C-alpha cells in the first residue's frame, strides 16, 4: 500500500499530465468558466444575504412549512405549503398551486436562496394557494437550454403524477408533504410563475406542455390556468434604449445581460435572436399552440423593460390572452420586489410591491 507521501506524489504526477486549466469566460463577480468545463460561481458581497441557503422546516412559520423533495421525474423541488384550516363542514376547500421557476439568467441561483424564500413564503399566504412548488433548475453553461425548460416540464409532469395518485398509493409513493399538497390542491388551477429568467421559462414551459399532444390531454387531470412572468429576462436581437440607459442593479448589469444569455443558449448559438429568449421569436415559435392566459409584470427602470413590453405586445397581436402591469417609480428596477431591504425601508418600493402582489392575486382569483 502506498504511503501518504507516495499517494500525494502520484496525484501530483497525474495532475501534471493534464492540460493547464485556463479561464475562457467570466462575468464580473458572478461566474468563471474554464477550459476543462469546470465553473466557479461567486456572487458580489452586497448579494450575500440574498444568496444564503434557507434550510427546510416542518414547523409552520408565518403559516407556511418548507420541504425539499426529490421527485421521480429527475428534478428536485422545494415545496412551500400553507396551513389548511378545516371548516365546520369538515370539507376542506381546494386551492390553486403555483409552479415556480427561479431566476439567475439560467446560469446562477438556487430555489433555496433567501432571495426567493422571503418572497414566496409570504406570497403563498397572500394568494391563498395550497402551495408553491419551486423547481431546482439545472444551470448553464454545464446544462444549456433547453435543459431548464425540460426540467420545468418534468416538474409539471410530476405534479400530474401527484394529482393522479389515489389516496392509497399516494401515501406509499410520496412523502407526507407531497400527500398534504395532493389533498389540498385544486389541480385544475395550476399557475406557472417565474422571476427574470424564470419568467422566460413560464412562456417556454407552457408552450412545451401545450405542444406535447394538445396539452390538456397530456396533462390531465391537471390544467394550466395561467402564467405569471415577473420581469421576464427576454432580450431583443439589438440592444434597446432601456438596456442602454436604465440603471444597473447588483443582480443585473449590461455585462450580465450580454454574457449570461450566450452562456445559456445552445452551443453554437451566436445571435440574441433566439426562440428561447427573444420575445418576438418566442411568440412566433408558440403561435400554433394554445397558451394559458399570461400576466406580464414589468418594472419601469428594468434594463429589460423594452423587451418585456414587446413580449406583451407581440402576444396580443398573436391573439394570445395577455395582461401587462407596470411598476413605476425611481429605483423600481429588475426584481425589486425580491429585495426585502428596499421593500421594508423605501415607501415607493413597498407600495409598488404591494400593488404587484395585488395584481397577481386578482389574476389568480379570476382564473
N, C-alpha and C positions, 0 to 999 in steps of 0.2 A: 504494500500500500504506500502511496506517495506521502511524504511528509508534507506539512503545511507549506514550508518554503518552496518545495518542489512543485506543489499544486499551483501556487501563485506564479511561479516562473513559467509553467506550462501555459497558464491563462494569458500571460503577457506575450508569449511567443505566438499564440493563436491570434491575439488582437493585432499583432504586428503584421500578420499576413493579410488582414482586411484592408481595403482601400480607406484612406482617411475620410472621416465624415465632414462634409462641408455644408455650410449654410446656403440654401438655394432660394429661400423666400422668407420674408419676415413682415410682420405687421406690428408696428411700434407698440410696445407694452402688452401685446396680446399673444403672439404666436411666432415660433421659429420652426421652419420646415427644413429638414436636412436631406442630403443626397441619398442616404440609405433608407429614406421613407419615414424615419422617426420624426416625431413632432413634440416640441416643448410648448405647453400652454402656460401663459403667465397671467397678467392682469395688472392694470395700473393701481397704485396704492389707494387712490381715492375710491376704487371699486371694491376694495377688500371686504367691507361689511356686507355688500350685496352678494358676494361670491361665497360666503360661508355656507357650509352644508348644514341643513336643519335635519336632525335625526327624526325618524318616525316616532309616533307616540299613540298609545291605546287609550289613555285617559283624556276625555274631552277638554279642550282649551277653547274658550270662546265658542263653544257649541260644535267643535269640529275635532275629529280624530284623523291621524295621518298614518298611512300604511304603504309599505313598499311590497310590490307583488311581481314575481317572475311568471309571466304568462307562458302558456304552451304554444304561443304563436311566434316565439323568437324575439319578443320585445319585453322590456320591463316597464312597469307603470308605477306611478305614485298616486294613491287614492286619498282624496280629501273627502271624508264622509261626514255629513251633517247628522246631528241627532234627530231622531224621528219620534215625535210625540204621538201617542196613541189617543185618538179622540174618544169621547164617551161611547160612541157606537161600536168601538173595538176594531173598526176597519180603518187602516192607515191609508192616507192619500198618497198615491204615487206621484213622484215629481220628476222633472227633466234631469238629464245628465249632460255635463259638459265634457267633451273630449279635447284636452288642451295640448297644444304644441308650443314648446318654449322657443324663445328667440336665440340669438347668438350668431347670426349670419351664417348658419349651418356649420360653423367651424368651432365655436366655443360655447360654453354654458352647460347647465345641467338642470334637470327638473327639480332637484332638491335644493337648489340655491335659495338663500333667503330672499333674493330679489323677487322670486315667484311666490314663495311660501307666504310672505306677509300680505300679498295682494289677494291670492286665490283662497286663502282661508276665509278672509272677510267676504270675498265675492260669493263663495258658496252659500254663505248665510244670507247675504243681501239679495241674491237672485232666487233664494228659496229652492235650491236644487237638491236632488238626492245626493249628489257628489260630483266631484271633478276628478276625471281620470287624466293625469298628466303623463305623457309618453316620454320615456328616456330615449332621446333620439341619437342615432349614430352620427358621428361628426366627421366632416371633411377636414383635410384632404384625404385622410385614410379611407373614408367612406363618402365618395362624391354622390351628388344627386344622380339618379333618383333614390338613393338609399334611404334618406329621411322620408320621402314620400311613401316608399314601400313600408317603412316602419309604421307610419301613421295609418296606412290602410290595414296593416296587420293588427294594430290595436283596435281598429273598428271591427274587424272580423272577430277578434277576441270578445268584444262587447256583444256581438251577435251570438257567440257561443254561450256566454253567460246568460243572456236573455233566453236562449233556447233550452237551458238546463231545466229539468224538472226538479222539484224540491228535494226528492230523494237522492238523485245522483249528484246534485249540486253540492250537497254537504260533503260528499266523499271527494269531489274533484277540486273544490275551491276552499281557500282559507275563509275564516269566519267573516273577515272584512268584505270579501267578494260576495259572500252569501247575503250580507247586510245590503250591499248595493243592489243585488238581484231582487231582493224583496221590496226595496224602497223606490226603485227607479221606474219611471214611465219610459220604456224603450221606444215608444213611438214619437218621443220628443228628445232626440239626441242632437245636440248642437256642437259643431266644431268651433273651437276658439283658439286663436294664436296671436302671439306678440311678435312683431317685427318679422324675422324670417319665418316664424311660426304662423304669421298671418298669410304669408305666401303659401305655406303648406295647407292652410284651410282650403284655398282655392284648388290646389293640385290634388289633394286627397279627395275632396268632393267630386272633382272631375273624374278621378281614377275609379272611385266607387260607382259613379253613375255610368261610366263607360263599360264596366265589367258586367255585361249581361243584363242591361236595363236595371241597374242599381237596386230598385225596390225589391225585385225578386231575389237578387243575390244577398241582400242584407236582411231579408225577412227573418225574424219578426221585428227588427229594429228599423227605424225610419229616420233619415236625416231631416230634421225640422228646420235647420238654418245654420248659417256660418257667421262668425264674428271675426273680422280681420282688424286687429288692433295695430295701427301704424304699420301696415304690411311693408316688408322690405323689398318691394318691387323697384327695379331700376329701368330707366329708358335707354335706348341704344346710344343716345348722346346725352351729355350732362345737361341738366335743366337749370333754370335760374335758381330754384330753391336749393339745389345741390351745391351750387357755387356760392350762394350768398347767405344762406341761413347759418346760424352759429353752430359749431360742433358741440358735442357733449362728451363726457367720459366714455360713453358707450358707442358713440358714432362720430366719426370724422370722415373727411373726404378720402383719407387713406384706407380706412376700414371698408368704405363702400367700394372703392376701386379694387382692392386686393382680395377681400374675402369672397366676393362673388366669383372671381376667376378660380379661386381655390375650391369652390364648392361645385361649380358646373362640371359636367362630364369631361373627362380627359380629352384634350384636343379642341375644346371649345375656345374660340378666340374672340368672340363678339359678345357684347352685353345684350344683344337682341336674341334672347333665347326663350323658348316657350315656358321654361320653368320659372323665370324671374322677370321677364319683360311684360308689363301689363297688357299691352295690345296683343303680343304673341300668345300670352297665356289664355286670353279670352278667345282668340281665333282657334286655338287648339281645342277649346271646350265648347265651341259654337254648336256642335251637333248633339251635345248631351244635355240632359235636364239637370240644372243645378238647383240646390235649395235656395231660398231667399238669403241674401247676404247683407250684413251690416258692416260698413267700412268706416272705421274711426281714424280721423286724420288730425294731426297737430300743426298749428299754424307755422311754428318755427322748426319743423322737422326738415332735415336735409332732403328727405324723400317725399315731401309734400306734393310736388307736382306729379310725380309718378303715381302716388296713391289716388289723387283726384282723377288722373287719367284712367286708372283702373275702373273707378265707379262710372265714369262717362262712357267708356267703351262697353262695359257690361250693360248699361242702359240701352245703348244703341244696338246691342246684340239681342235685345228683348229679354234680358235676364232681370229677375226681381232683385233690386239693389237699392240700398239707402246709405247715404254718406252723411256723417256727422263730423263737424269740425270743432276742435277745441282751440279757442283763440286766446291770445294774451302774451305778454312778454315773458320769456322763459319757458313757454309751453312748447317743448321740443319732443324729440323722439322718446317714446315710452316714459314720459314724465310721470305718469301715474304709478309706476313701479318704484320711483324714488320716494320712499316714505319720509325721508328727512325733509324734502321740499314740500310734500303734501301736508305734513304736520306743522311746518313753520311759515309757509307762504300762503296768504289768503287766496291769491289768484290760483295757484296750483291746487289748493284744497277745493275751491269752488269748481274748477274745471274737472277734477277727478270725480267729484260728486255728480256733476252733470253727465259724465261719461258712464258711470255706473247706472244712473237712472235711465240713460238711453239703452243700455244693454238689458236692463230689467224690462223696459217697455217692449223691446224686440222679442225677448224670450216669452213674455206673457202673451204677446199677440200671435205667436207661432207654436 
